[in-house]
């Protein structure tokens, strides 16, 4: 059952309409103030903030569009619904252009009022939640450009903060798109190092050019070397060098890199003298380096040299609690970049995102939000702007839904996690968010229920209800 709360101002010169709407909406749980005309409405708007204004369009004392304009000027986040008995296309367009949330025509059905008011109040609630998230981001949920309030990310923040001031080598591990380069930049920004941050991708440069890129070369050392060139190690002197996709480094280059790390000196290609460098090395990989060592594809001594401190960046499916934070951040970022009026995503979108497995992690989410913002036609992102979420509109994963394996296979763990998440959410919805009752319904202990919710990152946003128990019940 939806919990309704909030402050609503009703503006109408018909007493019967004010009383009718007031009585009904109070029964629904809203706090109501009524005004018989424009003068009283303007005074009310100046004295306090309302979540929603429901205003008649034509009144002897005031114009609904003027009230709409004043409400938006004084309180931009206040939602406004315009009601009139004189419906024309022009007035509807004028109201929507002026910022009205919706437009109702008298006589209306009470179910129509309920639907429109609930949507407006939900939009207002999301705006408030977004503001709260932005305040949180400014505090403990941000480390440089890394965002996260989940326990896995808080552990990452804690470890990065502890080692940032040292010159110890750090190995960042994690799937593609989890933010390894952002973590490396955070390490650099938090450190006392005054030199630059330089990143190089070990798999993006051909083997023949890699040594020259890393260590530099002298004029005439090979065909095309018309001048001396400084390598990336020297370019990062006094700062931080990120060796991204370090597992892709050729074995011959691994030997030379190990020597540089041991001696802290580089010798340009074709040069005869070594040059000292003061560089903090951060390596990153999405592969299992221990397995690469076992296969003799990566030198064990270099692995030990790089893996002094290891920081694992968790995949997005392990930190779903961070999704609202990340969605809000990307919506604001791309709305500003592309000049779009988008402020949030609909609850339907958030629910679908919570069940999506995100093979591309945060990078995939960022791309999804940018595309949706670019194509958006309103101030909220709707589900039809997310092709990757097709089929998740209330869809319920089922073991029987896979009649045959795709040619490229499927991720069994992801599939099972998604199915388990759906079942847990359905149980919580059926029990009104009562975890004890949900556990009983699924024939598991309360302790097991609590563990599963924590493991899958299920919070109130998955169900739209409070997950706290309705009555104190001991662990069973």
N, C-alpha and C positions, 0 to 999 in steps of 0.2 A: 504494500500500500504506500502511495506517495505521501510524504510528509510535506504539508503546505504551510509556509510561513513567509512573512514579509509585510511591508507597509504599502498600502494602495490608496491613492487619492482618486475619488470619483467626482467628476465635474459634470453636472447636468442640471438644467433649469427645471426639469420635471421632477417634482418631489417623489412621485411614485417610482420613477426609474432609479433615483438615488437610493430610496429605501429598499427596493427590490434587490438591486445589486449588492447593497451593503449587507442586508440580512443573509443573502446566499453566500457571499464571499467570507463573511465572519464565520459562518458554519463550517466553511472549508478550512478555517484556521488562520486566515489573513487578518491583519490589523487594518482597520478602515477609517479614513477621514473623508468627509463629503463636503463639497462646495457647490452652492446653487448658481454660481456664475463666474465670469472671468476675474472680477476684482478679488473675490475670496480665494480663488484658485491661485492667483499670482502671489497673494500674501502668504498662503500656505507653502508654496514652493520656495519662497524666500526665507521662511522660518525653519524649514527642516528638509531632510532628504527622503524621497519616496523611492521604493523599488519600481513601482509601476503607477502610471497615471492613465485612467480611463476617462476620456473627455468627449462630450458631445461636440459635434462640429459647428452647429448653428445655435446660438443662444442670444437672447436680447442683450445680455451683459457680457460680451466677449465672444471671441472667435476661437474655435478649437485648434486651428492651425497656429494662432498666436500663442496659445497655451503650450502647444507642442514645441514651438520655437523657444519659448522661455524656459521650459523644463529642460530641454537639451542644452541651452546656454548655461543654466545654473548647475546642472548635474548631468554631464554627458552620458553617464552610464545608466541613467533612469530610462526605463522602457515606457513607451506611450502607445496606447490603443485608441484609435479614433472611432467614435460611434455616431451614426447619423441615420436619419430617415430619408435623406435626400441623396441617394447614391448616384453618382455619375462617374464615368471613367476618369474625367479630369480631376475631380476631387480626390479620388483614390490615388492617382498618380502623384498629385501634389502632396498628399499626406505622406506617402512612402518616400518621396524625394526629400521631404523635410526631416525624415528620420523616424517616422512611425514604425513600430514593430509590426502592426497589422491594422486591419480596417474591417469594422463590422457594420452591417446594415440592419436597422430596425424594420420589422420585428425580427428578433433572433431567437434561436433555440438555446436553452440553458446549456445543453451539451456543447454547443458551439462556443459559448462563453468560456466554459471550463477548459476546453482544448486550447483556445487562444491565450487565456490567462496563464495556464500551466506552461505553455511554450515560452511566453514572455518572461515568466519568473525563473524558468530553468536557464534561459539565456542570461538573466541578471545574476543568477547564482554562479554560473560558469565564469562570468566577468569578475565577480568577487573572488572566486577561487584562483583565477589567474593572477589577480593582484597579490593575493597571499603568497602564491608560488614565486612571484617576482621578488617579494620581500625576502622569502627564504633563500632564493638564489643569491641575493646580495650577502647572505650570511654564510652559514656552514655548509650549504649545498653546492658550493662552487669552488673549484680550484683552477685558477687561470680560466681556460675555456672548457674545462671538464665539468659536467653537471651530474649530480646524482645525490639522492637522499637515501637510497637503499643501503643496506648493510654491506653488500659486496663493494659498492663504490666508496663508502665511507672508509672501508679497510684500505682501499687503494689510496685515497687521499691521505690517510694517516701514514702509510709507508712512504709515499712520495715526499711528504713533508719532513719525515725523519731523515731521509737520505739526501735531500736536496743540497744541504750545505756542505756535503763531503765531495771528494773527487772520485769516489768509488764508482767502478763500472756498474751499469744497471742493464739487465736484460728484460725487455718488455715482451711478454708473450700474450697471445690472444688471437681470435679469429679475425679475418679481414673485416674492417669496418667498426671495430670496437673502440677506436680512438687511441691507438698506440702513439701516433705522432703528436697528438694533443698532450698525452701524458709526458712525452719527451720534452715538449715545449714548456710544460708546467714545471718540470724539474729544472730546466734552464732558468725560467723566470724567477723561481723561488731561490735559486742559488746566488751566491755572492759574485759569481763570475761576470766579468764586464765585457768579455769578448762576444762575438756573434753566435747565433744558433745556425748551424749548417746541417742540412739533411741530404743524404745520398741513398738512392735505391740500388741495392746490390744486383738486382736482376734487370735493371733498366739500361745498363751500360754494357756494351760489348766487352768481352774479356780483353781484347787487344787495347782498348782505350781506358780500361778501368784503372790500371796502375798509374797512368798519366793523370787521370782525374783525381785520384786520391793523393798522390805524392808530387805531382807536377812534373815538368820536364824542362830541359835546357835546349836552347836553340841548336838546331841541326842534329838532335839526337835520333830523329827518324824523319821519314819523308812527310813533309807538311808542317814540321816543327820550325816555323820561321822565326819565332821569338821564344824567349823564356816564358814559362807559364807556372803560376803558383798553383799548387794542389789544394784540395779541400781541407786537408789536415792543417796546412799553414793558414788557410783562410779562416779556419775556426780557432786559431790560436787565442788562448785566453778565454775561450767559450766552450761550447758543447757541439759535438759531432754525432749526429744520429745516423747509424748504419742500419737503414731499413731493409727488410727482407734479407737479413744477413745470411740465412741458410742458402741463398742463391749464389754466394761468392764462390768462384772457382777454387779448387783446392790449392793451386799454386799461389793464388792471391791470399789465401788464408795463412800460408806460411809467412809471407811478407807482412801481413797485418799483425800477426803475433809478435814479430820482431819489433815493429813500431810500438806496440803496446808495452813491450818489456823495456825497450831502450828509451822510449819517448823522443825518438829522433826519426827524421825522414830523409831519404836521399832521392832527389828527383831523377826521373828516367834520363840517362845519359850524363848525370852529374857524378862528381868524384868526392864531394864533401857532404856530410850529414848536417842537418839543421835541427836544432832542438825545438820541440813544440810542447805547449802546455794545453792539452785538450782533454776534456771530460768525455768519455765514450759512453754512449747509450746505444744499445743494439735492440732491434725489434724483429720479431718473426711470427708468422702464423703457423709454423710447422713445429713438430716435436724434435727439438735439437738432439735430445738424448737418443732418439731412434735414428737420427741421421748419423750420430757418432757410431752407433752399433753397426750401421751399414757402411761405415768407412767413407761416408759422404761429407762428414764434417770433422775437423780435427778435434780430438778430445782436449788437448792442451789449450786450444783457443776457446773452446766451450767453457772450460774452467776459468779462463781469464775474463771472459765476458759475463759469466753467470755468477758474479760475486753477490749481487742482490737481484733477485728475480721478482718482478711485479706482474701479476696476471690480470689482464683486463677482461672482465666477465662479459660474455655475450649478452645481448639485450634480453633474451628469453629468461636469463637468470636475474634480471633486475627490472621486471615489469613495473615495479613500484615507481620507477623513474619516468615512465612514459608520459604522464601528464606534464611533468617538468620539461621534458624534452620537446613535446609537442608545442607547448606554449612558447618555448624559446624559438623554435624554428618558425612558427606562425608569425611571431613578431619580427624575426629577422627578415623573412622573405616578403612580408607585407610591406615593410619599409623599403626593401630593395626594389620591388616591382611596383610600388605605388598602389597597392591594393588595400581595400578597407577591411580585410579579414581580421577578426579578433579572436576566434576560437574555433574548435571543432565540435560537432554535435555529439551528444551522448551516444548516439548510434555508432558514430565513427570510433569514439574512444572504446566502446565495448568490443568492436571488431578488432581494433588494434591490440587489445588485451589478449585476444585468442590467436593472433597471427604469430608465426614462428620466427620471422625476421632472419632469413638466411644471410642477408647482407648487413645485419646489425644496425648500429646507429647511422651509418652512412646510407643504408637503404631507407631508413625512416626519414632522414633529411631530404633525400631525393623525392620521396613520396609527398612530403609536405610542400616542397617547392613546386612540384607539378600541380598539386591541388590548389595552392594559393594562386598560381598563375592562371588557372582556368576557372577560379571561383567567380560566381555571379551574385553572391550575397556576402554578408559579413560572417557567416559560419560555413565551415567546410562540411559538405555532405558526403555520404558514403559513395555516391556515384562518381566522385572525383578520385577514387582510389581503386584502380583496376586490380591491384594486388589483393584487395580484400573481397573480391567477387566471391560470392558463395558464403560469406561469413555474416550476412544480414540475418541474424537469428538462426543461422544454420547450426546444426548439432553434429559434430564429428561422430562417426560411428565406426566400429571395427568392420561392419559389413559394407561400409561405403567404399572400401577398396576391393573391387572385384578381381583386379589383376594388378600386378606390379608395373609401374611405368618402365619404359625401356631403360631410363637412366636411374632406376631405383627410387627409393624414398628414404628419408631419415626416420628410422623407427622410433628413436627416442623422442623426437619432435612430435611425431604422430601420437604416441601414447601420452605425452605430456598434454597436448591439446585436448585429447579426449578426456583425460582425468580432470583437467581444468573445467571443461564444460559440465561434467557431472557434478563437481563440487559447487559450481555457481548455481546450477539448477536446484541442488539441495538447499542452498542458502536462500534462494529466492522463494522456494516452497515453504521454508520455515521462518520467513521474515527476517533472515539474518541471524537467527539463533544457532550458534555453532554446536551447542550441546544437542539440540533437536536434530540438526543436520547430520551429526555423527551417528545418532541413533537410527536415522532414516537410512544411512549407508552401511549400517552394521559394522562400524569401526569405533574405536575408543575416542574419547574427546582429545586425549593426548595425540593420537594419530591424526585426527582431524586438524588440530592446530599445527602439527608438523607439516602436513601436506599443504595447507594454506600458505605457510611461511615459505616452503620450498618453491612453490609456484608463483610467489609474489602476488597473491590475491588479496586485494584490499577492498574497501567499500566501493571503489569506482567500478569493480567488476559486476556488482549486483545492484548498485544504486541504493543499497540499504546499509544500515549500521551493522557491522559484523560482531559487535560486542554482544555478549549474552544478555538476554532480556531479564534473566534472573540469576542470582549467584548460585552456581552449581560447581561442586568440586570436581577436579580431574577424575575421570573414570578410566 
